[in-house]
């Protein structure tokens, strides 16, 4: 087991590990952003109830402690507002490698937060966790996520055709970007 920080800081943001103390802020961010999130994320087809949120947070806490999935809540330094979630997912410690995932609250989109979060997680993964590979995977139609990967120097490895289903059950292509140590 590695000693993994529960907070990570950058210029404008602080990433904090999951905690039930953030439930109201998280629910508010999801509720505001649900229409954007439902385009890309299967879990976001409806706003989760309080009970579902508590269960999801507890699951995230357990996965963080077990170092299987490192989810963080994204806060602004300026106002301490919860503006999204991000993390290192699908961690394979045998390689080691991880995949970055994120979403940013609707009212904070288009301000560079997704790029800053992804840069911070990439640096954290390489320097602190000593991974050899970091991926960003996204729906091939998700222009904003593809742009984040390109801005950060991730290399397009390819497009997996008919790889997964969209939230509404249609086949979709998944674009795979990576950076290696």
C-alpha positions as CSV (number, residue, x, y, z in Angstrom):
1,X,0.0,0.0,0.0
2,X,1.2,3.5,-0.9
3,X,0.9,6.6,1.2
4,X,-1.6,8.5,-0.9
5,X,-2.4,12.2,-0.2
6,X,-6.0,13.0,0.6
7,X,-5.6,16.5,-0.8
8,X,-3.7,17.7,-3.8
9,X,-3.3,21.4,-4.7
10,X,-2.7,23.4,-7.9
11,X,-3.0,27.1,-8.7
12,X,-6.8,27.5,-8.6
13,X,-8.0,24.2,-7.2
14,X,-7.8,21.7,-4.4
15,X,-8.6,18.0,-4.9
16,X,-10.0,16.4,-1.8
17,X,-10.7,12.7,-1.2
18,X,-14.3,11.6,-0.8
19,X,-16.1,12.3,2.4
20,X,-19.7,12.4,3.5
21,X,-19.2,16.0,4.7
22,X,-19.4,17.1,1.1
23,X,-22.7,15.4,0.3
24,X,-24.8,18.5,0.0
25,X,-22.3,20.4,-2.2
26,X,-21.9,17.3,-4.4
27,X,-25.6,16.9,-4.8
28,X,-25.9,20.5,-5.7
29,X,-23.2,20.3,-8.3
30,X,-24.7,17.1,-9.8
31,X,-28.2,18.7,-9.9
32,X,-26.9,21.8,-11.7
33,X,-25.0,19.7,-14.2
34,X,-27.2,16.7,-14.8
35,X,-28.2,17.7,-18.3
36,X,-24.5,17.9,-19.4
37,X,-23.5,14.8,-17.5
38,X,-26.2,12.6,-18.9
39,X,-24.7,13.0,-22.4
40,X,-21.6,11.1,-21.4
41,X,-22.0,9.2,-18.1
42,X,-24.2,6.2,-17.5
43,X,-24.7,7.0,-13.8
44,X,-26.0,10.4,-14.6
45,X,-29.3,9.6,-16.3
46,X,-31.2,11.0,-13.3
47,X,-30.2,13.0,-10.3
48,X,-29.2,10.6,-7.6
49,X,-31.2,10.6,-4.4
50,X,-29.6,11.3,-1.0
51,X,-29.5,7.6,-0.2
52,X,-27.8,6.9,-3.6
53,X,-25.3,9.7,-3.0
54,X,-24.4,8.4,0.5
55,X,-23.9,4.9,-1.0
56,X,-21.8,6.2,-3.8
57,X,-19.6,8.3,-1.5
58,X,-19.1,5.3,0.9
59,X,-18.1,3.2,-2.1
60,X,-15.7,5.9,-3.2
61,X,-14.2,6.1,0.3
62,X,-13.7,2.3,0.4
63,X,-12.1,2.2,-3.1
64,X,-9.8,5.1,-2.1
65,X,-8.7,3.3,1.1
66,X,-8.1,0.1,-0.9
67,X,-6.3,2.1,-3.5
68,X,-8.4,0.6,-6.3
69,X,-9.9,3.9,-7.5
70,X,-8.8,7.4,-6.4
71,X,-11.8,9.7,-6.7
72,X,-11.4,13.4,-5.6
73,X,-13.8,16.3,-5.3
74,X,-12.7,19.4,-7.1
75,X,-12.8,22.6,-5.0
76,X,-11.9,26.2,-6.0
77,X,-9.2,27.7,-3.7
78,X,-10.9,31.1,-4.0
79,X,-14.4,30.2,-2.7
80,X,-14.0,26.6,-1.6
81,X,-16.9,25.7,-4.0
82,X,-17.2,22.1,-5.1
83,X,-17.0,22.3,-8.9
84,X,-16.8,18.7,-9.9
85,X,-15.2,15.3,-9.5
86,X,-12.0,13.8,-10.9
87,X,-9.9,10.9,-10.3
88,X,-7.5,8.1,-11.2
89,X,-9.6,5.1,-12.2
90,X,-9.0,1.6,-13.4
91,X,-5.7,1.5,-11.6
92,X,-3.5,-1.5,-12.4
93,X,-0.6,-1.5,-9.9
94,X,1.2,-4.3,-11.7
95,X,2.1,-2.0,-14.6
96,X,1.4,0.5,-12.9
97,X,-1.1,2.6,-14.9
98,X,-4.3,4.6,-14.4
99,X,-7.0,6.4,-16.3
100,X,-8.1,10.0,-15.6
101,X,-11.8,10.7,-15.4
102,X,-13.4,14.0,-14.6
103,X,-16.5,16.2,-14.8
104,X,-16.8,19.9,-14.1
105,X,-19.9,21.6,-12.9
106,X,-21.8,23.4,-15.7
107,X,-21.3,26.9,-14.3
108,X,-17.5,26.4,-14.2
109,X,-17.1,24.8,-17.7
110,X,-15.1,26.5,-20.3
111,X,-12.7,28.1,-17.8
112,X,-9.8,25.7,-18.0
113,X,-10.7,23.7,-14.8
114,X,-10.8,20.3,-16.6
115,X,-7.4,20.9,-18.1
116,X,-5.9,22.1,-14.7
117,X,-7.4,19.0,-12.9
118,X,-6.1,16.6,-15.6
119,X,-2.7,18.2,-15.5
120,X,-2.6,17.9,-11.7
121,X,-3.7,14.3,-11.7
122,X,-1.2,13.5,-14.4
123,X,1.7,15.0,-12.4
124,X,0.5,13.3,-9.2
125,X,0.2,9.9,-11.0
126,X,3.7,10.1,-12.4
127,X,5.6,11.7,-9.5
128,X,3.8,10.5,-6.4
129,X,2.3,7.2,-7.5
130,X,5.1,6.4,-9.9
131,X,2.9,5.1,-12.6
132,X,4.3,4.4,-16.1
133,X,1.2,5.2,-18.1
134,X,-1.8,7.6,-17.8
135,X,-4.8,7.4,-20.1
136,X,-7.7,9.7,-20.9
137,X,-10.5,7.8,-22.7
138,X,-13.6,9.6,-23.9
139,X,-16.5,9.3,-26.3
140,X,-15.2,10.1,-29.7
141,X,-17.9,12.8,-30.0
142,X,-16.8,14.5,-26.7
143,X,-14.8,17.4,-28.3
144,X,-14.1,19.1,-25.0
145,X,-12.5,16.0,-23.4
146,X,-10.4,15.3,-26.5
147,X,-9.2,19.0,-26.4
148,X,-8.1,18.6,-22.8
149,X,-6.0,15.5,-23.7
150,X,-4.4,17.3,-26.7
151,X,-3.6,20.4,-24.6
152,X,-1.8,18.3,-22.1
153,X,0.4,16.5,-24.6
154,X,-1.4,13.2,-24.5
155,X,-0.9,11.1,-27.6
156,X,-3.8,9.8,-29.6
157,X,-3.4,6.1,-29.6
158,X,-6.5,5.3,-31.5
159,X,-10.3,5.0,-31.7
160,X,-11.9,1.9,-30.4
161,X,-14.9,1.5,-32.8
162,X,-18.2,0.4,-31.4
163,X,-16.4,-0.1,-28.1
164,X,-19.1,0.8,-25.6
165,X,-22.7,2.0,-25.4
166,X,-23.8,5.6,-24.9
167,X,-26.1,6.2,-21.9
168,X,-29.1,5.9,-24.3
169,X,-27.9,2.4,-25.5
170,X,-26.3,3.3,-28.9
171,X,-22.9,2.0,-29.9
172,X,-20.2,4.6,-29.5
173,X,-16.5,4.9,-30.4
174,X,-14.0,5.5,-27.6
175,X,-11.0,7.7,-28.2
176,X,-7.8,6.6,-26.3
177,X,-5.1,9.1,-25.4
178,X,-2.0,8.4,-23.3
179,X,1.1,9.7,-21.8
180,X,4.0,7.5,-20.6
181,X,6.8,8.1,-18.2
